[in-house]
Amino acid sequence: MSTTLWDLAEGDSAVLRGFAEDLAPSWLLRLEELGFQPGEHVVCVTKPRFGAPRTFRVNNTFFSVDDQIARRMFAQRG
């Protein structure tokens, strides 16, 4: 089932499948540089309340990502 990173619950893991077409090229490049590559496993580490940025783990590194970006990152749970 395809979803966005923002939809993952705390502790959920998924495989990154791609990015929304409306994601700015500069954001796409930066995310890929950080390790958010299609095929990579991503884990939602924290899911704070009130829409605060969530923490994701990729390649044993932790990143805080806000909703405007995480909603443009598509993944498949598993």
PDB file of N, CA, C, O and CB in Angstrom:
ATOM      1  N   MET A   1       0.841  -1.183   0.000  1.00  0.00           N
ATOM      2  CA  MET A   1       0.000   0.000   0.000  1.00  0.00           C
ATOM      3  C   MET A   1       0.884   1.243   0.000  1.00  0.00           C
ATOM      4  O   MET A   1       1.781   1.353   0.836  1.00  0.00           O
ATOM      5  CB  MET A   1      -0.956   0.000   1.219  1.00  0.00           C
ATOM      6  N   SER A   2       0.659   2.160  -0.894  1.00  0.00           N
ATOM      7  CA  SER A   2       1.442   3.379  -0.996  1.00  0.00           C
ATOM      8  C   SER A   2       0.889   4.447  -0.060  1.00  0.00           C
ATOM      9  O   SER A   2      -0.324   4.584   0.101  1.00  0.00           O
ATOM     10  CB  SER A   2       1.457   3.889  -2.440  1.00  0.00           C
ATOM     11  N   THR A   3       1.786   5.191   0.546  1.00  0.00           N
ATOM     12  CA  THR A   3       1.429   6.233   1.490  1.00  0.00           C
ATOM     13  C   THR A   3       2.487   7.320   1.437  1.00  0.00           C
ATOM     14  O   THR A   3       3.422   7.228   0.641  1.00  0.00           O
ATOM     15  CB  THR A   3       1.284   5.666   2.924  1.00  0.00           C
ATOM     16  N   THR A   4       2.362   8.339   2.260  1.00  0.00           N
ATOM     17  CA  THR A   4       3.419   9.344   2.367  1.00  0.00           C
ATOM     18  C   THR A   4       4.156   9.129   3.680  1.00  0.00           C
ATOM     19  O   THR A   4       3.648   8.449   4.572  1.00  0.00           O
ATOM     20  CB  THR A   4       2.838  10.794   2.281  1.00  0.00           C
ATOM     21  N   LEU A   5       5.338   9.698   3.805  1.00  0.00           N
ATOM     22  CA  LEU A   5       6.066   9.574   5.057  1.00  0.00           C
ATOM     23  C   LEU A   5       5.292  10.216   6.202  1.00  0.00           C
ATOM     24  O   LEU A   5       5.378   9.762   7.343  1.00  0.00           O
ATOM     25  CB  LEU A   5       7.450  10.207   4.933  1.00  0.00           C
ATOM     26  N   TRP A   6       4.538  11.269   5.901  1.00  0.00           N
ATOM     27  CA  TRP A   6       3.783  11.952   6.943  1.00  0.00           C
ATOM     28  C   TRP A   6       2.711  11.047   7.548  1.00  0.00           C
ATOM     29  O   TRP A   6       2.318  11.242   8.698  1.00  0.00           O
ATOM     30  CB  TRP A   6       3.143  13.213   6.384  1.00  0.00           C
ATOM     31  N   ASP A   7       2.237  10.068   6.793  1.00  0.00           N
ATOM     32  CA  ASP A   7       1.186   9.167   7.259  1.00  0.00           C
ATOM     33  C   ASP A   7       1.709   8.034   8.144  1.00  0.00           C
ATOM     34  O   ASP A   7       0.913   7.324   8.759  1.00  0.00           O
ATOM     35  CB  ASP A   7       0.464   8.585   6.077  1.00  0.00           C
ATOM     36  N   LEU A   8       3.005   7.854   8.219  1.00  0.00           N
ATOM     37  CA  LEU A   8       3.551   6.768   9.028  1.00  0.00           C
ATOM     38  C   LEU A   8       3.347   7.048  10.510  1.00  0.00           C
ATOM     39  O   LEU A   8       3.479   8.186  10.962  1.00  0.00           O
ATOM     40  CB  LEU A   8       5.041   6.568   8.725  1.00  0.00           C
ATOM     41  N   ALA A   9       3.030   6.013  11.254  1.00  0.00           N
ATOM     42  CA  ALA A   9       2.921   6.122  12.706  1.00  0.00           C
ATOM     43  C   ALA A   9       4.309   5.941  13.320  1.00  0.00           C
ATOM     44  O   ALA A   9       5.214   5.398  12.687  1.00  0.00           O
ATOM     45  CB  ALA A   9       1.916   5.067  13.275  1.00  0.00           C
ATOM     46  N   GLU A  10       4.459   6.395  14.541  1.00  0.00           N
ATOM     47  CA  GLU A  10       5.722   6.223  15.240  1.00  0.00           C
ATOM     48  C   GLU A  10       6.075   4.738  15.296  1.00  0.00           C
ATOM     49  O   GLU A  10       5.266   3.914  15.722  1.00  0.00           O
ATOM     50  CB  GLU A  10       5.650   6.825  16.665  1.00  0.00           C
ATOM     51  N   GLY A  11       7.288   4.409  14.862  1.00  0.00           N
ATOM     52  CA  GLY A  11       7.744   3.026  14.836  1.00  0.00           C
ATOM     53  C   GLY A  11       7.526   2.312  13.519  1.00  0.00           C
ATOM     54  O   GLY A  11       8.105   1.248  13.294  1.00  0.00           O
ATOM     55  N   ASP A  12       6.699   2.875  12.635  1.00  0.00           N
ATOM     56  CA  ASP A  12       6.452   2.264  11.323  1.00  0.00           C
ATOM     57  C   ASP A  12       7.685   2.388  10.432  1.00  0.00           C
ATOM     58  O   ASP A  12       8.444   3.352  10.520  1.00  0.00           O
ATOM     59  CB  ASP A  12       5.233   2.919  10.639  1.00  0.00           C
ATOM     60  N   SER A  13       7.860   1.395   9.579  1.00  0.00           N
ATOM     61  CA  SER A  13       8.918   1.466   8.581  1.00  0.00           C
ATOM     62  C   SER A  13       8.295   1.355   7.193  1.00  0.00           C
ATOM     63  O   SER A  13       7.204   0.810   7.022  1.00  0.00           O
ATOM     64  CB  SER A  13       9.978   0.347   8.806  1.00  0.00           C
ATOM     65  N   ALA A  14       9.008   1.879   6.221  1.00  0.00           N
ATOM     66  CA  ALA A  14       8.530   1.864   4.841  1.00  0.00           C
ATOM     67  C   ALA A  14       9.719   1.969   3.904  1.00  0.00           C
ATOM     68  O   ALA A  14      10.821   2.345   4.303  1.00  0.00           O
ATOM     69  CB  ALA A  14       7.522   3.015   4.584  1.00  0.00           C
ATOM     70  N   VAL A  15       9.470   1.632   2.660  1.00  0.00           N
ATOM     71  CA  VAL A  15      10.484   1.783   1.622  1.00  0.00           C
ATOM     72  C   VAL A  15      10.109   3.009   0.799  1.00  0.00           C
ATOM     73  O   VAL A  15       8.994   3.108   0.289  1.00  0.00           O
ATOM     74  CB  VAL A  15      10.592   0.493   0.719  1.00  0.00           C
ATOM     75  N   LEU A  16      11.045   3.936   0.676  1.00  0.00           N
ATOM     76  CA  LEU A  16      10.788   5.150  -0.094  1.00  0.00           C
ATOM     77  C   LEU A  16      10.624   4.792  -1.566  1.00  0.00           C
ATOM     78  O   LEU A  16      11.474   4.112  -2.141  1.00  0.00           O
ATOM     79  CB  LEU A  16      11.932   6.180   0.095  1.00  0.00           C
ATOM     80  N   ARG A  17       9.542   5.245  -2.170  1.00  0.00           N
ATOM     81  CA  ARG A  17       9.252   4.925  -3.565  1.00  0.00           C
ATOM     82  C   ARG A  17       9.474   6.100  -4.508  1.00  0.00           C
ATOM     83  O   ARG A  17       9.753   5.889  -5.688  1.00  0.00           O
ATOM     84  CB  ARG A  17       7.836   4.447  -3.690  1.00  0.00           C
ATOM     85  N   GLY A  18       9.358   7.326  -4.023  1.00  0.00           N
ATOM     86  CA  GLY A  18       9.559   8.464  -4.910  1.00  0.00           C
ATOM     87  C   GLY A  18       9.054   9.744  -4.285  1.00  0.00           C
ATOM     88  O   GLY A  18       8.698   9.791  -3.107  1.00  0.00           O
ATOM     89  N   PHE A  19       9.032  10.782  -5.105  1.00  0.00           N
ATOM     90  CA  PHE A  19       8.685  12.117  -4.654  1.00  0.00           C
ATOM     91  C   PHE A  19       7.580  12.703  -5.536  1.00  0.00           C
ATOM     92  O   PHE A  19       7.435  12.333  -6.701  1.00  0.00           O
ATOM     93  CB  PHE A  19       9.926  13.026  -4.660  1.00  0.00           C
ATOM     94  N   ALA A  20       6.820  13.608  -4.968  1.00  0.00           N
ATOM     95  CA  ALA A  20       5.771  14.285  -5.723  1.00  0.00           C
ATOM     96  C   ALA A  20       6.400  15.160  -6.804  1.00  0.00           C
ATOM     97  O   ALA A  20       7.495  15.695  -6.629  1.00  0.00           O
ATOM     98  CB  ALA A  20       4.875  15.134  -4.784  1.00  0.00           C
ATOM     99  N   GLU A  21       5.701  15.293  -7.907  1.00  0.00           N
ATOM    100  CA  GLU A  21       6.203  16.088  -9.021  1.00  0.00           C
ATOM    101  C   GLU A  21       6.335  17.564  -8.679  1.00  0.00           C
ATOM    102  O   GLU A  21       7.137  18.273  -9.287  1.00  0.00           O
ATOM    103  CB  GLU A  21       5.300  15.927 -10.211  1.00  0.00           C
ATOM    104  N   ASP A  22       5.546  18.036  -7.701  1.00  0.00           N
ATOM    105  CA  ASP A  22       5.603  19.460  -7.365  1.00  0.00           C
ATOM    106  C   ASP A  22       6.657  19.789  -6.303  1.00  0.00           C
ATOM    107  O   ASP A  22       6.730  20.928  -5.842  1.00  0.00           O
ATOM    108  CB  ASP A  22       4.248  19.920  -6.886  1.00  0.00           C
ATOM    109  N   LEU A  23       7.469  18.807  -5.911  1.00  0.00           N
ATOM    110  CA  LEU A  23       8.555  19.069  -4.971  1.00  0.00           C
ATOM    111  C   LEU A  23       9.632  19.875  -5.686  1.00  0.00           C
ATOM    112  O   LEU A  23      10.099  19.488  -6.757  1.00  0.00           O
ATOM    113  CB  LEU A  23       9.139  17.740  -4.395  1.00  0.00           C
ATOM    114  N   ALA A  24      10.019  20.986  -5.093  1.00  0.00           N
ATOM    115  CA  ALA A  24      11.022  21.868  -5.712  1.00  0.00           C
ATOM    116  C   ALA A  24      12.316  21.090  -5.970  1.00  0.00           C
ATOM    117  O   ALA A  24      12.750  20.306  -5.127  1.00  0.00           O
ATOM    118  CB  ALA A  24      11.305  23.107  -4.804  1.00  0.00           C
ATOM    119  N   PRO A  25      12.927  21.310  -7.134  1.00  0.00           N
ATOM    120  CA  PRO A  25      14.172  20.603  -7.468  1.00  0.00           C
ATOM    121  C   PRO A  25      15.259  20.766  -6.406  1.00  0.00           C
ATOM    122  O   PRO A  25      16.027  19.835  -6.160  1.00  0.00           O
ATOM    123  CB  PRO A  25      14.697  21.096  -8.798  1.00  0.00           C
ATOM    124  N   SER A  26      15.329  21.929  -5.781  1.00  0.00           N
ATOM    125  CA  SER A  26      16.347  22.136  -4.743  1.00  0.00           C
ATOM    126  C   SER A  26      16.094  21.232  -3.539  1.00  0.00           C
ATOM    127  O   SER A  26      17.042  20.722  -2.943  1.00  0.00           O
ATOM    128  CB  SER A  26      16.371  23.609  -4.299  1.00  0.00           C
ATOM    129  N   TRP A  27      14.823  21.028  -3.172  1.00  0.00           N
ATOM    130  CA  TRP A  27      14.489  20.121  -2.076  1.00  0.00           C
ATOM    131  C   TRP A  27      14.786  18.682  -2.469  1.00  0.00           C
ATOM    132  O   TRP A  27      15.326  17.918  -1.669  1.00  0.00           O
ATOM    133  CB  TRP A  27      13.011  20.270  -1.679  1.00  0.00           C
ATOM    134  N   LEU A  28      14.443  18.312  -3.678  1.00  0.00           N
ATOM    135  CA  LEU A  28      14.697  16.951  -4.148  1.00  0.00           C
ATOM    136  C   LEU A  28      16.189  16.634  -4.070  1.00  0.00           C
ATOM    137  O   LEU A  28      16.576  15.580  -3.564  1.00  0.00           O
ATOM    138  CB  LEU A  28      14.184  16.770  -5.592  1.00  0.00           C
ATOM    139  N   LEU A  29      17.008  17.527  -4.560  1.00  0.00           N
ATOM    140  CA  LEU A  29      18.457  17.328  -4.538  1.00  0.00           C
ATOM    141  C   LEU A  29      18.962  17.188  -3.111  1.00  0.00           C
ATOM    142  O   LEU A  29      19.759  16.298  -2.817  1.00  0.00           O
ATOM    143  CB  LEU A  29      19.170  18.489  -5.237  1.00  0.00           C
ATOM    144  N   ARG A  30      18.504  18.057  -2.229  1.00  0.00           N
ATOM    145  CA  ARG A  30      18.966  18.019  -0.833  1.00  0.00           C
ATOM    146  C   ARG A  30      18.534  16.726  -0.144  1.00  0.00           C
ATOM    147  O   ARG A  30      19.331  16.110   0.563  1.00  0.00           O
ATOM    148  CB  ARG A  30      18.425  19.235  -0.054  1.00  0.00           C
ATOM    149  N   LEU A  31      17.293  16.309  -0.340  1.00  0.00           N
ATOM    150  CA  LEU A  31      16.823  15.067   0.263  1.00  0.00           C
ATOM    151  C   LEU A  31      17.621  13.867  -0.229  1.00  0.00           C
ATOM    152  O   LEU A  31      17.969  12.980   0.551  1.00  0.00           O
ATOM    153  CB  LEU A  31      15.346  14.866  -0.036  1.00  0.00           C
ATOM    154  N   GLU A  32      17.905  13.846  -1.516  1.00  0.00           N
ATOM    155  CA  GLU A  32      18.702  12.748  -2.062  1.00  0.00           C
ATOM    156  C   GLU A  32      20.117  12.763  -1.503  1.00  0.00           C
ATOM    157  O   GLU A  32      20.691  11.706  -1.242  1.00  0.00           O
ATOM    158  CB  GLU A  32      18.741  12.825  -3.586  1.00  0.00           C
ATOM    159  N   GLU A  33      20.684  13.947  -1.318  1.00  0.00           N
ATOM    160  CA  GLU A  33      22.018  14.056  -0.712  1.00  0.00           C
ATOM    161  C   GLU A  33      22.030  13.522   0.724  1.00  0.00           C
ATOM    162  O   GLU A  33      23.029  12.960   1.174  1.00  0.00           O
ATOM    163  CB  GLU A  33      22.490  15.519  -0.729  1.00  0.00           C
ATOM    164  N   LEU A  34      20.924  13.699   1.432  1.00  0.00           N
ATOM    165  CA  LEU A  34      20.830  13.234   2.814  1.00  0.00           C
ATOM    166  C   LEU A  34      20.580  11.734   2.920  1.00  0.00           C
ATOM    167  O   LEU A  34      20.674  11.170   4.010  1.00  0.00           O
ATOM    168  CB  LEU A  34      19.733  13.977   3.528  1.00  0.00           C
ATOM    169  N   GLY A  35      20.266  11.085   1.811  1.00  0.00           N
ATOM    170  CA  GLY A  35      20.047   9.641   1.825  1.00  0.00           C
ATOM    171  C   GLY A  35      18.633   9.193   1.552  1.00  0.00           C
ATOM    172  O   GLY A  35      18.356   7.994   1.543  1.00  0.00           O
ATOM    173  N   PHE A  36      17.732  10.129   1.331  1.00  0.00           N
ATOM    174  CA  PHE A  36      16.346   9.779   0.993  1.00  0.00           C
ATOM    175  C   PHE A  36      16.294   9.414  -0.495  1.00  0.00           C
ATOM    176  O   PHE A  36      15.886  10.213  -1.338  1.00  0.00           O
ATOM    177  CB  PHE A  36      15.356  10.970   1.322  1.00  0.00           C
ATOM    178  N   GLN A  37      16.715   8.198  -0.783  1.00  0.00           N
ATOM    179  CA  GLN A  37      16.757   7.686  -2.153  1.00  0.00           C
ATOM    180  C   GLN A  37      15.665   6.643  -2.321  1.00  0.00           C
ATOM    181  O   GLN A  37      15.397   5.886  -1.388  1.00  0.00           O
ATOM    182  CB  GLN A  37      18.152   7.083  -2.489  1.00  0.00           C
ATOM    183  N   PRO A  38      15.024   6.582  -3.491  1.00  0.00           N
ATOM    184  CA  PRO A  38      14.053   5.509  -3.724  1.00  0.00           C
ATOM    185  C   PRO A  38      14.700   4.146  -3.461  1.00  0.00           C
ATOM    186  O   PRO A  38      15.821   3.877  -3.891  1.00  0.00           O
ATOM    187  CB  PRO A  38      13.501   5.574  -5.173  1.00  0.00           C
ATOM    188  N   GLY A  39      13.966   3.305  -2.750  1.00  0.00           N
ATOM    189  CA  GLY A  39      14.468   1.988  -2.387  1.00  0.00           C
ATOM    190  C   GLY A  39      15.037   1.905  -0.981  1.00  0.00           C
ATOM    191  O   GLY A  39      15.250   0.809  -0.463  1.00  0.00           O
ATOM    192  N   GLU A  40      15.287   3.051  -0.356  1.00  0.00           N
ATOM    193  CA  GLU A  40      15.828   3.071   1.005  1.00  0.00           C
ATOM    194  C   GLU A  40      14.731   2.826   2.030  1.00  0.00           C
ATOM    195  O   GLU A  40      13.587   3.235   1.837  1.00  0.00           O
ATOM    196  CB  GLU A  40      16.521   4.409   1.289  1.00  0.00           C
ATOM    197  N   HIS A  41      15.086   2.156   3.118  1.00  0.00           N
ATOM    198  CA  HIS A  41      14.157   1.942   4.221  1.00  0.00           C
ATOM    199  C   HIS A  41      14.154   3.182   5.107  1.00  0.00           C
ATOM    200  O   HIS A  41      15.206   3.730   5.438  1.00  0.00           O
ATOM    201  CB  HIS A  41      14.540   0.673   5.040  1.00  0.00           C
ATOM    202  N   VAL A  42      12.956   3.613   5.484  1.00  0.00           N
ATOM    203  CA  VAL A  42      12.760   4.787   6.325  1.00  0.00           C
ATOM    204  C   VAL A  42      11.919   4.361   7.527  1.00  0.00           C
ATOM    205  O   VAL A  42      10.944   3.625   7.380  1.00  0.00           O
ATOM    206  CB  VAL A  42      12.072   5.959   5.530  1.00  0.00           C
ATOM    207  N   VAL A  43      12.304   4.827   8.713  1.00  0.00           N
ATOM    208  CA  VAL A  43      11.553   4.535   9.928  1.00  0.00           C
ATOM    209  C   VAL A  43      11.109   5.856  10.544  1.00  0.00           C
ATOM    210  O   VAL A  43      11.901   6.790  10.669  1.00  0.00           O
ATOM    211  CB  VAL A  43      12.408   3.699  10.939  1.00  0.00           C
ATOM    212  N   CYS A  44       9.842   5.926  10.927  1.00  0.00           N
ATOM    213  CA  CYS A  44       9.332   7.091  11.651  1.00  0.00           C
ATOM    214  C   CYS A  44       9.708   6.895  13.120  1.00  0.00           C
ATOM    215  O   CYS A  44       9.187   5.996  13.782  1.00  0.00           O
ATOM    216  CB  CYS A  44       7.759   7.265  11.464  1.00  0.00           C
ATOM    217  N   VAL A  45      10.603   7.727  13.623  1.00  0.00           N
ATOM    218  CA  VAL A  45      11.114   7.569  14.980  1.00  0.00           C
ATOM    219  C   VAL A  45      10.241   8.306  15.988  1.00  0.00           C
ATOM    220  O   VAL A  45       9.906   7.759  17.038  1.00  0.00           O
ATOM    221  CB  VAL A  45      12.552   8.071  15.067  1.00  0.00           C
ATOM    222  N   THR A  46       9.876   9.531  15.676  1.00  0.00           N
ATOM    223  CA  THR A  46       8.998  10.301  16.562  1.00  0.00           C
ATOM    224  C   THR A  46       7.890  10.953  15.754  1.00  0.00           C
ATOM    225  O   THR A  46       8.080  11.353  14.605  1.00  0.00           O
ATOM    226  CB  THR A  46       9.799  11.371  17.339  1.00  0.00           C
ATOM    227  N   LYS A  47       6.734  11.048  16.384  1.00  0.00           N
ATOM    228  CA  LYS A  47       5.575  11.685  15.762  1.00  0.00           C
ATOM    229  C   LYS A  47       4.951  12.606  16.816  1.00  0.00           C
ATOM    230  O   LYS A  47       3.965  12.240  17.456  1.00  0.00           O
ATOM    231  CB  LYS A  47       4.529  10.612  15.229  1.00  0.00           C
ATOM    232  N   PRO A  48       5.534  13.812  16.996  1.00  0.00           N
ATOM    233  CA  PRO A  48       5.005  14.736  17.995  1.00  0.00           C
ATOM    234  C   PRO A  48       3.603  15.218  17.632  1.00  0.00           C
ATOM    235  O   PRO A  48       3.151  15.062  16.498  1.00  0.00           O
ATOM    236  CB  PRO A  48       5.938  15.927  18.153  1.00  0.00           C
ATOM    237  N   ARG A  49       2.948  15.787  18.587  1.00  0.00           N
ATOM    238  CA  ARG A  49       1.596  16.314  18.373  1.00  0.00           C
ATOM    239  C   ARG A  49       1.636  17.689  17.708  1.00  0.00           C
ATOM    240  O   ARG A  49       2.690  18.302  17.539  1.00  0.00           O
ATOM    241  CB  ARG A  49       0.840  16.399  19.707  1.00  0.00           C
ATOM    242  N   PHE A  50       0.458  18.132  17.346  1.00  0.00           N
ATOM    243  CA  PHE A  50       0.219  19.489  16.840  1.00  0.00           C
ATOM    244  C   PHE A  50       0.966  19.812  15.553  1.00  0.00           C
ATOM    245  O   PHE A  50       1.281  20.975  15.301  1.00  0.00           O
ATOM    246  CB  PHE A  50       0.601  20.485  17.885  1.00  0.00           C
ATOM    247  N   GLY A  51       1.258  18.800  14.730  1.00  0.00           N
ATOM    248  CA  GLY A  51       1.867  19.036  13.425  1.00  0.00           C
ATOM    249  C   GLY A  51       3.341  19.382  13.450  1.00  0.00           C
ATOM    250  O   GLY A  51       3.883  19.852  12.449  1.00  0.00           O
ATOM    251  N   ALA A  52       4.000  19.159  14.578  1.00  0.00           N
ATOM    252  CA  ALA A  52       5.436  19.435  14.668  1.00  0.00           C
ATOM    253  C   ALA A  52       6.193  18.507  13.717  1.00  0.00           C
ATOM    254  O   ALA A  52       5.701  17.426  13.397  1.00  0.00           O
ATOM    255  CB  ALA A  52       5.946  19.258  16.132  1.00  0.00           C
ATOM    256  N   PRO A  53       7.376  18.910  13.263  1.00  0.00           N
ATOM    257  CA  PRO A  53       8.153  18.036  12.383  1.00  0.00           C
ATOM    258  C   PRO A  53       8.381  16.669  13.012  1.00  0.00           C
ATOM    259  O   PRO A  53       8.521  16.544  14.229  1.00  0.00           O
ATOM    260  CB  PRO A  53       9.492  18.680  12.046  1.00  0.00           C
ATOM    261  N   ARG A  54       8.414  15.666  12.177  1.00  0.00           N
ATOM    262  CA  ARG A  54       8.631  14.294  12.637  1.00  0.00           C
ATOM    263  C   ARG A  54      10.077  13.896  12.379  1.00  0.00           C
ATOM    264  O   ARG A  54      10.752  14.455  11.515  1.00  0.00           O
ATOM    265  CB  ARG A  54       7.661  13.310  11.930  1.00  0.00           C
ATOM    266  N   THR A  55      10.527  12.934  13.138  1.00  0.00           N
ATOM    267  CA  THR A  55      11.897  12.454  12.980  1.00  0.00           C
ATOM    268  C   THR A  55      11.866  11.113  12.261  1.00  0.00           C
ATOM    269  O   THR A  55      11.119  10.205  12.626  1.00  0.00           O
ATOM    270  CB  THR A  55      12.614  12.330  14.358  1.00  0.00           C
ATOM    271  N   PHE A  56      12.700  11.015  11.228  1.00  0.00           N
ATOM    272  CA  PHE A  56      12.809   9.783  10.448  1.00  0.00           C
ATOM    273  C   PHE A  56      14.250   9.308  10.462  1.00  0.00           C
ATOM    274  O   PHE A  56      15.185  10.108  10.511  1.00  0.00           O
ATOM    275  CB  PHE A  56      12.319   9.995   8.992  1.00  0.00           C
ATOM    276  N   ARG A  57      14.414   7.982  10.418  1.00  0.00           N
ATOM    277  CA  ARG A  57      15.758   7.401  10.336  1.00  0.00           C
ATOM    278  C   ARG A  57      15.957   6.821   8.944  1.00  0.00           C
ATOM    279  O   ARG A  57      15.136   6.051   8.446  1.00  0.00           O
ATOM    280  CB  ARG A  57      15.969   6.304  11.428  1.00  0.00           C
ATOM    281  N   VAL A  58      17.066   7.208   8.334  1.00  0.00           N
ATOM    282  CA  VAL A  58      17.478   6.691   7.030  1.00  0.00           C
ATOM    283  C   VAL A  58      18.970   6.420   7.128  1.00  0.00           C
ATOM    284  O   VAL A  58      19.734   7.304   7.518  1.00  0.00           O
ATOM    285  CB  VAL A  58      17.139   7.701   5.851  1.00  0.00           C
ATOM    286  N   ASN A  59      19.396   5.215   6.780  1.00  0.00           N
ATOM    287  CA  ASN A  59      20.828   4.879   6.819  1.00  0.00           C
ATOM    288  C   ASN A  59      21.462   5.176   8.168  1.00  0.00           C
ATOM    289  O   ASN A  59      22.572   5.703   8.230  1.00  0.00           O
ATOM    290  CB  ASN A  59      21.569   5.638   5.739  1.00  0.00           C
ATOM    291  N   ASN A  60      20.759   4.838   9.259  1.00  0.00           N
ATOM    292  CA  ASN A  60      21.247   5.047  10.619  1.00  0.00           C
ATOM    293  C   ASN A  60      21.527   6.510  10.957  1.00  0.00           C
ATOM    294  O   ASN A  60      22.320   6.807  11.850  1.00  0.00           O
ATOM    295  CB  ASN A  60      22.491   4.249  10.828  1.00  0.00           C
ATOM    296  N   THR A  61      20.877   7.409  10.243  1.00  0.00           N
ATOM    297  CA  THR A  61      20.961   8.837  10.523  1.00  0.00           C
ATOM    298  C   THR A  61      19.545   9.345  10.728  1.00  0.00           C
ATOM    299  O   THR A  61      18.611   8.882  10.074  1.00  0.00           O
ATOM    300  CB  THR A  61      21.687   9.614   9.369  1.00  0.00           C
ATOM    301  N   PHE A  62      19.388  10.298  11.638  1.00  0.00           N
ATOM    302  CA  PHE A  62      18.077  10.834  11.985  1.00  0.00           C
ATOM    303  C   PHE A  62      17.886  12.225  11.396  1.00  0.00           C
ATOM    304  O   PHE A  62      18.775  13.073  11.468  1.00  0.00           O
ATOM    305  CB  PHE A  62      17.902  10.876  13.503  1.00  0.00           C
ATOM    306  N   PHE A  63      16.702  12.445  10.808  1.00  0.00           N
ATOM    307  CA  PHE A  63      16.379  13.728  10.200  1.00  0.00           C
ATOM    308  C   PHE A  63      14.999  14.180  10.639  1.00  0.00           C
ATOM    309  O   PHE A  63      14.078  13.371  10.754  1.00  0.00           O
ATOM    310  CB  PHE A  63      16.454  13.641   8.671  1.00  0.00           C
ATOM    311  N   SER A  64      14.860  15.460  10.879  1.00  0.00           N
ATOM    312  CA  SER A  64      13.569  16.055  11.190  1.00  0.00           C
ATOM    313  C   SER A  64      12.994  16.607   9.893  1.00  0.00           C
ATOM    314  O   SER A  64      13.653  17.378   9.195  1.00  0.00           O
ATOM    315  CB  SER A  64      13.695  17.175  12.284  1.00  0.00           C
ATOM    316  N   VAL A  65      11.762  16.210   9.569  1.00  0.00           N
ATOM    317  CA  VAL A  65      11.133  16.615   8.312  1.00  0.00           C
ATOM    318  C   VAL A  65       9.743  17.161   8.616  1.00  0.00           C
ATOM    319  O   VAL A  65       8.965  16.530   9.331  1.00  0.00           O
ATOM    320  CB  VAL A  65      11.056  15.420   7.306  1.00  0.00           C
ATOM    321  N   ASP A  66       9.436  18.328   8.075  1.00  0.00           N
ATOM    322  CA  ASP A  66       8.110  18.911   8.331  1.00  0.00           C
ATOM    323  C   ASP A  66       7.064  18.337   7.379  1.00  0.00           C
ATOM    324  O   ASP A  66       7.385  17.593   6.452  1.00  0.00           O
ATOM    325  CB  ASP A  66       8.160  20.446   8.192  1.00  0.00           C
ATOM    326  N   ASP A  67       5.822  18.695   7.626  1.00  0.00           N
ATOM    327  CA  ASP A  67       4.718  18.106   6.869  1.00  0.00           C
ATOM    328  C   ASP A  67       4.736  18.475   5.395  1.00  0.00           C
ATOM    329  O   ASP A  67       4.363  17.653   4.558  1.00  0.00           O
ATOM    330  CB  ASP A  67       3.412  18.526   7.466  1.00  0.00           C
ATOM    331  N   GLN A  68       5.159  19.689   5.055  1.00  0.00           N
ATOM    332  CA  GLN A  68       5.135  20.107   3.645  1.00  0.00           C
ATOM    333  C   GLN A  68       6.081  19.282   2.790  1.00  0.00           C
ATOM    334  O   GLN A  68       5.846  19.118   1.592  1.00  0.00           O
ATOM    335  CB  GLN A  68       5.495  21.580   3.525  1.00  0.00           C
ATOM    336  N   ILE A  69       7.134  18.767   3.376  1.00  0.00           N
ATOM    337  CA  ILE A  69       8.073  17.921   2.636  1.00  0.00           C
ATOM    338  C   ILE A  69       7.669  16.451   2.750  1.00  0.00           C
ATOM    339  O   ILE A  69       7.625  15.743   1.744  1.00  0.00           O
ATOM    340  CB  ILE A  69       9.516  18.124   3.158  1.00  0.00           C
ATOM    341  N   ALA A  70       7.375  15.987   3.966  1.00  0.00           N
ATOM    342  CA  ALA A  70       7.047  14.575   4.186  1.00  0.00           C
ATOM    343  C   ALA A  70       5.806  14.137   3.413  1.00  0.00           C
ATOM    344  O   ALA A  70       5.689  12.970   3.041  1.00  0.00           O
ATOM    345  CB  ALA A  70       6.841  14.317   5.667  1.00  0.00           C
ATOM    346  N   ARG A  71       4.883  15.057   3.172  1.00  0.00           N
ATOM    347  CA  ARG A  71       3.684  14.715   2.390  1.00  0.00           C
ATOM    348  C   ARG A  71       3.990  14.559   0.906  1.00  0.00           C
ATOM    349  O   ARG A  71       3.144  14.086   0.148  1.00  0.00           O
ATOM    350  CB  ARG A  71       2.613  15.783   2.578  1.00  0.00           C
ATOM    351  N   ARG A  72       5.177  14.946   0.487  1.00  0.00           N
ATOM    352  CA  ARG A  72       5.585  14.827  -0.921  1.00  0.00           C
ATOM    353  C   ARG A  72       6.579  13.682  -1.149  1.00  0.00           C
ATOM    354  O   ARG A  72       7.202  13.571  -2.205  1.00  0.00           O
ATOM    355  CB  ARG A  72       6.202  16.139  -1.394  1.00  0.00           C
ATOM    356  N   MET A  73       6.702  12.842  -0.125  1.00  0.00           N
ATOM    357  CA  MET A  73       7.609  11.687  -0.200  1.00  0.00           C
ATOM    358  C   MET A  73       6.748  10.430  -0.090  1.00  0.00           C
ATOM    359  O   MET A  73       6.110  10.194   0.936  1.00  0.00           O
ATOM    360  CB  MET A  73       8.720  11.731   0.942  1.00  0.00           C
ATOM    361  N   PHE A  74       6.735   9.640  -1.138  1.00  0.00           N
ATOM    362  CA  PHE A  74       5.869   8.458  -1.195  1.00  0.00           C
ATOM    363  C   PHE A  74       6.628   7.202  -0.793  1.00  0.00           C
ATOM    364  O   PHE A  74       7.797   7.023  -1.137  1.00  0.00           O
ATOM    365  CB  PHE A  74       5.285   8.288  -2.603  1.00  0.00           C
ATOM    366  N   ALA A  75       5.938   6.337  -0.058  1.00  0.00           N
ATOM    367  CA  ALA A  75       6.583   5.126   0.445  1.00  0.00           C
ATOM    368  C   ALA A  75       5.584   3.980   0.439  1.00  0.00           C
ATOM    369  O   ALA A  75       4.376   4.169   0.297  1.00  0.00           O
ATOM    370  CB  ALA A  75       7.150   5.349   1.869  1.00  0.00           C
ATOM    371  N   GLN A  76       6.134   2.791   0.599  1.00  0.00           N
ATOM    372  CA  GLN A  76       5.321   1.581   0.722  1.00  0.00           C
ATOM    373  C   GLN A  76       5.666   0.945   2.051  1.00  0.00           C
ATOM    374  O   GLN A  76       6.825   0.625   2.318  1.00  0.00           O
ATOM    375  CB  GLN A  76       5.563   0.582  -0.472  1.00  0.00           C
ATOM    376  N   ARG A  77       4.657   0.765   2.879  1.00  0.00           N
ATOM    377  CA  ARG A  77       4.889   0.168   4.200  1.00  0.00           C
ATOM    378  C   ARG A  77       5.415  -1.255   4.061  1.00  0.00           C
ATOM    379  O   ARG A  77       5.106  -1.977   3.113  1.00  0.00           O
ATOM    380  CB  ARG A  77       3.592   0.175   5.035  1.00  0.00           C
ATOM    381  N   GLY A  78       6.216  -1.619   5.040  1.00  0.00           N
ATOM    382  CA  GLY A  78       6.688  -2.985   5.006  1.00  0.00           C
ATOM    383  C   GLY A  78       7.956  -3.223   5.737  1.00  0.00           C
ATOM    384  O   GLY A  78       8.447  -4.352   5.771  1.00  0.00           O
TER     385      GLY A  78
END
